[in-house]
Amino acid sequence: MPMRRRAFLASAAAAAATVATARAQFKPAVTLGDDIFVEGEWRALAGRGIGVITNQTGFTSESRSLVDALVDKHIAVKAIFAPEHGFRGNRPAGEYVASYSDPASGLPVYSLYGPTRHPNAEMLRGVDVLVFDIQDVGSRAYTYISTMAYAMQSAKEHGLAFWVLDRPNPVGGTLVEGPVLDPAFSSFIGLYPIPMRHGMTIGELAKLFNDAFGIGADLHVVPMRGYDRSMIWSETGLNWIRTSPNIPTWQTTFPYLCTGLIDNAGINNGVGTNTPFFYAGAYGLDGAALANRLAQAHLPGVAFAAASWSPSRGFWAGKTLSGVRLEIADPKAFLAVRSAVEILCAVREIAPKYIEIKEAAALDRDWGTDTLRRKLIDGIGAQDILASWVPRLSAFERLRVKYLLY
């Protein structure tokens, strides 16, 4: 073999080895439930009609659409079911989503955020198994977990199996915070009595809902490999896919658990900016005074800097608002729900006129209880508000142990 050819082949082999090494180095630490399903778990469902409940987050760790992967394996996918924000995840919060045919696969896409939120008999024609693959954000106040629960109820009603392909909780699975939902305030953004920050994966929640809350479906969860519940998203090695228009990055999931709870008390949270949920303030609020007051609370993992911002949409579009920006230095230590309570109490103390509860029902729905609203109005301090939730929170922590997979 000529010297040049040998040198070329050696060089090519070295380059290929380098690429293979690089790929190995960047391989995610976590193997998703849908990866494992595509690898071979699907064979347990061979010959059965499949309905896939998914959206734009339903991708394997190699950035492959679950629906495409299943169709390529000639698995009998009969229909796609889409949650709030639609199959492509580009519809604003609360916007009606219509059903249609997917141009790529030709499959019907049935909306679970339209006239019905339960898959019905017509939608389920030819379906024997429902497979759920959607990324959650770790908050009770996020409709994807309610969509899963409703679909599990329909599976039970129609005698279908229900499979959940597990995914990480991006804010971690160790901290549990906030009020446990009072059933009197059950809604689509908070269906069952779990705390605001539940510390569970989507598969663990499915087991909890199915058993403790009596759904009773034929449930099968495909666990992840390599996942540890102490992980936050950045430690999984996985790519983040925008879960909804206002959750563009994995970092956003942390302040969402905090300032996502304060807007119905009159405090703007930065939705409509490039960094939604990283702000807390109002029109004319003294940001420096609020930052100084919050510094006195010594909240772990976060600092507050005086800031101003101008939303590009919504009621305050084009107006300059002021308050604080959340600087989350240590996400694992950040107590998001506690911080939300501290922000509301701090604003009440330094500038009470900005606490404006126009719709009590909306605030109570967000929190899953009326205790926050009533105690805020009555001047109760943050520590006493938080303490009032401890008994039910402790009971939930004991309950959830039975359903943990990792």
N, C-alpha and C positions, 0 to 999 in steps of 0.2 A: 504494500500500500504506500503510495507517495507520501512523503513527509508532510506536505501541506494538507493533504486530506486527513492524515492522522491528527494533525494539530487542530484542524477544523472540528473534527468529531469530538476530540477531547474538550475543546472549548465549548461546543454545543452541549456535551454531557454535563460539564461543570455549570453552565448557565441553567440547564434544566434542574440540576440538583439544587442550585441556589433558589430558583423559583419554588421548588417543592418545599424547601426548608422555610422560605418566607411564608408560604401558605400554611405550613404546620404551625409556625409561630403565631400567625394571626387567626388560627382556628378558634372559634368561640369556646369558652370554658364550659358552656352549657349547651347540651343537645336538647332542642325543644321537643315537646310532645308530638308535634306534627312531623318533625324529622323522623322520629321513631315509628310513627304511623306509616309514613311513606316507605320507610325501610322495609317494613314487613308486617306490621300489626294489622294492616288493612286486609290481609288474607283471611282473617277471622270473619270478615264481612263479604267475602267473595260470593257473587251471585245475588246479593241483596241490593235493593235500591237505596241510594244514599242521598240525603238532603244535607247540604253544607251551610251552616250558619257562620258567616264570616264577613269580613270587610277588607279594607286595604292593608290591615295588619296581619292578615292570614297568610303570611309568607314563611317559608322554611328559613333556617339560618343561612342558607345559601341563596337567599333572595328569590326563591321560586314560589309562585302562587300555589297554594294548596290545591285549589280547584284545577289548575293546569296540570299539576303533578298527578292528580287522581285520574283526570281524563286521559292523560298519556298512558296510564297503566290499564286503560280500558275498563276502569271501574265504573259501575253503572250509577253515575251522578245524575239525579233526576231534576234537582232544583237547587238554587242558591237562595238563602234567606239573609236579608240585610238589616242591621240595626239602625239606630239613630245615626245621622250623618251619611247614611247610604253605603252602598257597596264600595264606592271609591273614597268615602270618607271626606267629601268636600261640601256637604250640606251644613249650613249653620245650625247651631243648637236650637232645638225646638221646631225646626222647619219640617213640614210634611214631606215625606219621601214616597214617591209613587213606585209601583211595580212596573217591570219592563223586561225585555229580553236582552241578555248580555251579548254584544256583537261578537266578542272573541270566541265564546264557546257555543253560542246559540241557546244556552240554557235560560229558562225563566228565572228572573230575580224577583222574589217576593219580598215586599217591604214588611218589616215588623215594626215600623214606625209610621204607619198610615192608618187606614180605617180599622185595622186590627193589630194588636201587639202579640197575639197568640197565633202560631201557625194553625190554620183550620183544615178541615177535611179536604177541601178543594185543592189547597196548596200542597197537601201531603199525599195526593194521589200518586201511587207507585213508589212511595218512600217507605222503607222498612226501618231505617236507622237515621237518626239525626246526629251529625258530627259538628261540634262547636269548636271553632278556632278563632278567637278574638283576643287581642291584648287588652288587659285591664290596667288601671292606673293605681289601684290600691285604696281607693276612696269609696265609701258607701254611696256617696252622691254622684254616681256615674251610671248611666242607664244600661250599659252593656251587661252588667251582672243581673239586672232585672229582666232583660231580654232573655238571658240564659235560663233564669228561673221560670219565666212564662213558657219558654219552649220545652223545658222539662215537664211542666204541667201538661202541655199538649201531648208530649210523648207518652206520658202515663195514660192520658185519656184515650189515645188512639192505639195503645198497645205497641208502641215503637221502642226500640232500644235508643239510648242516648249516650253518646261518647263525647268526652271532653278531652281535648289535646292540650295538656297543661303548658303554662307559660309563667315566667317570673313575675313576682310582684316588684315593680320598679323601685318602690320606696323601701323595700326590704320586708322581711317577714318576722321581725322580732318585736317591734314597738306596736302597741295597741293603744289607741287614744280616743277620747271624746265620749259624748253621750251614746249609750246604746239606744237605738231607735225605740220610741214608745209606739206600740202598734196603733194607737189613735192617730198617729201622724204618718202612717204608711202611705206611700205613693210610688210612682214609677221611678223616682230618683232615690228611693229608700224603701225597700219592700219588706224586709225582714228585720227582726231585732238584733242587729249587729252594730258595733260602734263605727264611728266615722272612719277611723283608721283601723282596719280589721286585721292587718298583718297576715293575710292568707293569699295563696295563689288562687287562680280561677278554678283549678281542679279541686282544691281543698274546700272552696266555697260551695262548689257543686255537691260535694259529699255532705257538707253541713246542711245545705238547703234540703237535700233529698231525705236525710234522716231526721235531723233535729226539728225541721219545720214541716215534715210530713208530706213531701211531694210523692215519694215512693216510686219513682221511675226505675226502669231497668238501666241503671247507671254503670258506665265503665269509664274510668279516668286513665289516660295514658300519661304516666309521670315523665318528667324530664330526667336526663342523666347529667351529673356534674353540678347540679344546683344545690346550693346551701342557703338556708333561709336568712342567714346574716347578710347575703349579697344585696347590694343595690344594683341598679341597671348597669352602671359603668364597669362593674366587676364581672359581668356575664360574658363580655366580649361580643355581644350581639349588636347588630345595627338597630337603631331606633327608627321606627316608622311612625310618623305623625298619627296619633290615635284619633284625633278630632281637630277641627280648625284651631282651637285655642290651646292645644297641647302639642306644640310643634317639636319639642325636645324632651328628652328624658328628664332633664333638670327641671322642667316646668311642672312635673308631677309633684314635686315637694311643695312649692308655694301654692299650687292648686288646692292642696289639702288645708291650706291656711286661709288665704285671702279669697278663695272661692266661696267662703262661708260668710263674708262680711258685706257683700254688695247690697243685700236686701235690708241692711241696717243703715244704708245711706253712704257707705264708704266705697269709693271707687277702687278697683283692683288692677287697673291697667289693661283690661280687655279692650281691644281696639288699637293697641300698640304692638310693636314687634316683640315685646317681652311681656305677654299677658301674665297676670297674677303676681308679678314681682313688685307691685306697688300697692300702697294703701294711703288714701288721702281723699281730698275733696277740693272744691273750688274755693280758694282763699285760705285754706288751712295752713297753719304755721308748721312747716316741715321740721325746722330745727327744734321747736318745742316738743313735737311729737317724738323725734329721734332721742332727745334727751330724756324724756319720760320713759320710753321703752328701754333705754340703756339701764335704767334703775331696776328693771325686772330681771336682769341677768339671765336672759333666755339662752339656753345652750345651742351652739352651732350656728347662730345667726347674729348679725349686726344690722342696724338700721341707719341709713344715711339719708339726710334731707335731700329731696329730689323734686323735680317737676316733670310733667309729661303731658302730651296732647293726643288723645285718642283720635283715630282717623275715621271712626264710625260710632254709631250709637248716640245717645242723648247729648253727650259732651263732645262730640266731634268738633275739632277745630278750637276748642277751649283749652287753656293751660290750667292743669290741676296741680296741686302741690300736696306734699306729705312726705312719705318715706319710701325708699327702695329697700327691699329685703336682700341682704348680702349673705347668702347661705354658704358659710365656709366649711362646715362639717355636716353634710346631709344626714349621716348616720346618727348624729346627736340631736338634730333639729326636731323639736317637738312642735309639729305644725298646728295641731288643734289648740294646744295651750297658747301658742303665739297668737292665734286668731282671737281668743278670749282676751288676752292681754292688750292687743291692739284696740279692740272695742272699748275696753275699760279705760285705756289711756286717753282715747279721743273723748270719751264721756267726761273725763276729769279735766282736761285742758281746754276743751272747746265743745261743750255738750250740745250746742245747737246743730252740730254736724251728725249727731246720731238721729237719723230720721227713718222711722219705720212706717212706711206708707202702707204696706200690706203685711199685717201680722202673720197671716196664713202662709205667705211665701217664705218668711224667715223661719217660722216653725217647721215648715216642710223641709227646708234646707238642713236644719239641725236635727230633725227627727224628734223634736221635743219643744215644749214651750218654756222650759225652765231657763234657757239662755235669755230669751226675750224678757220674761218677767223679772228675772234677777238683774238684768242690765238696767231696766227701767227703775227698779227699786233701789239702785245704787249699791248692790252687793258687789264685793270685791272679786277679782279674778280667782284668787285662791279658794274662796268659798264656793264659787260657781263650779270650779273643777272638782272640788271635794265632794260636791253633791252627786257627782256621777260615778264615784269610785265603787260603791257597792255593786251596781249592775255591771260595771266594767270588769270587776274582779270575777263575778259569776260567769261572764262571757269567756274570760281567759281560761277558766277551768273547763268550760264546755268545749272550746275549740281544740283542746289538746287531742281529743279523740279523733279528730279529722285531719290532723297534720300529716303530710306525706314525707317531709324532709326534716 
